[in-house]
Amino acid sequence: MTGGSAAADLIRRRIHRAGPIGFDEFLELALYAPGAGFYEAGGLAGTRQGDFLTSPEVGPLFGAVLARALDTWWREMGEPDPFVAVEAAAGVGSLCRAVLDASPACAPALRYLLVERSEALRERQPAHVAVDPPRDVLGPLDDRDAEDDEGRRVLPGRGPRVASLAELPAGPLTGVVFANELLDNLPFALLERRPDGWREVRVGDDGAGGFTETLVEAPPSLEATATRLAPAAPPGARIPVQGAAADWVRDALQVLEQGRLVVIDYAVERTAELAHRSPGEWLRTYRGGGPGRGPLEEPGGQDVTCEVCVDQVARAKPLSSDRSQAEFLAAHGIADLVAAARHAWEATAAAPDVESLKARSRIGEAAALTDAAGLGAFRVLEWIV
C-alpha cells in the first residue's frame, strides 16, 4: 500500500518511533496533520462529485431551507438577540453564504460562527462571506455604565455578523450548533473480532514504502466497548469505535445554554449492524470526484469516512429527534420553496433570465437533496438543550 506524501512521511516517522499506531491516530494524521493532511492541505469534501456531492454543494436551496429552520428555532426560543448559529466543519463558508442570501427573519439577531479547523480553508472564507474578527462577533457592545467586560451588554438588532474560529466556542450560547457531514470524518479506532476476543487493528510500515495492518490485543477499555456495542459479532467482523465523534457531540452540547444541536450525516442506528456488513461498505474513501483507494493508501491525498453509529454518538444525551434528511427538509418548507421556484420558472420559461434559470435549478436541487437513494436518506440527529 503506497504512501509517499508529506502525511505519509509523518505517519512513517511516528511508526518508527513508537511501533504500529492506532487506526484513529493514522486517520488523524492522514486527514488533519498541519500542512499535510487532506483537509489541512486544503482538501474539500466538495471535490466529491455526482453521488458524492454534499448537500450544501448541490446548490443554495439547502441553505435556504436551513434559514427557514433557523427562523423556526429562533421563534421557539422566544426570539433571543443575539441568536448564535455555530456551523462546524464550515469549509470555505458556502453554506453560510446561502443562509444569509435567503434573508432569514432572525438575521438582525444572528451571529454566525464558522468553525473550521483547517487554516487553509479558513483563509478562503472571506471570498465567500464578510468575516468579522471573533472578538467583535457578539458586538457591538454598549459600554455605558459598565465597569468591566462582564458589565457590557450586546446591542440588539445589529446582525447578521459572521466570525471564523478554529474550534468550537467556549459558550454558554443561546442558539444552534450545526454540523453537516462532520462526524463521518472524525478518526475512529478499528476492531476485529477473533474467536478468542477482540483485536485492535493498528497500522505499521510495510517496509516497501507503504503501510500495512497489524492486529494486536485490544486494550481492556476498547475490548469492553466493542463487546458492549456488538456482543454477537461473528469471527472476522470489524466495527469502528467512534470515540472522537462521541466526544465532539458531548463538547457541542456543552457549548449551548439553550438551543439545539443538529447533526446531518450518513448513519446506522446500531454499531452491531456494521459487524454483519463488509467494512468496504461503511469505511469509504473519496478522491478527485469519485471513490478513492484503500484507506491506508495515499494518506493526505484522499478523504476517509465512516458511517456514523447513532448508538455511540447518542451516549452523551438521548436524542430529541432522528429522521431522514428528506423528512427534515419537508418539515422546514422545501416544498414551498420549490413551488415558488416552479412558478417563477414557468412564468418566464419563454424568455428566461438569470433569476428564472436559478429557479429551474432549484427544482433539480430539491430532487437531489430528497433522493431516498442518496442524500435524502442521510440522518438528521437533533438534541434540544
Secondary structure, DSSP 8 states (H G I E B T S, - for coil): -B--SHHHHHHHHHHHHHSSEEHHHHHHHHHHSTTTSTTTTT--GGG--GGG--HHHH-THHHHHHHHHHHHHHHHTT--SSEEEEEES-TTSHHHHHHHHT--TTGGGEEEEEE-S-HHHHTTGGGTS--B-GGGTT--EE-TT-SSGGG-EE-TT---EEEEESS-----EEEEEEEES-GGGS--EEEEEETTEEEEEEEEE-SSSBEEEEEEE--HHHHHHHHHH-TT--TT-EEEE-HHHHHHHHHHHHHEEEEEEEEEE-EES-HHHHTTS-HHHHEEEEETTEE---TTSSTTSSEEEE-EEHHHHTSSS--SEEEEHHHHHHHTTHHHHHHHHHHHHHHHTTS--HHHHHHHHHHHHHHHHT-TTTGGGSEEEEEE-
